Amino acid sequence: MLWLVRSLLKDNLVKYVNNPDHKRAKLLVFTERGRQLYKEVEWRQRIWTHEIGTSFNLENLQSTTQCIRRLGESIKGGDGNDDESEIGS
């Protein structure tokens, strides 16, 4: 984790500021550059998730959910036939 903080500091995306609640511990906050980059990433993710989400109908989601559930149950040793928690039921 420390390497990540060092990298963000080096790239001027975050900075340390004084913590009013603690004398020695500093707070890590976004710089203006970091805040703008975060907003851009968040915006791109919203667009991406909307495009993905609108490309599937309820039947697709139910089928996928059932498949993933069965896969998980197979890994755990169950049968995966728990139809009570289907999406839209």
Secondary structure as GFF3:
##gff-version 3
##sequence-region A 1 89
A	DSSP	alpha_helix	2	10	.	.	.	ID=ss1
A	DSSP	beta_strand	14	17	.	.	.	ID=ss2
A	DSSP	beta_strand	27	30	.	.	.	ID=ss3
A	DSSP	alpha_helix	32	54	.	.	.	ID=ss4
A	DSSP	alpha_helix	58	76	.	.	.	ID=ss5
A	DSSP	three_ten_helix	83	85	.	.	.	ID=ss6
###
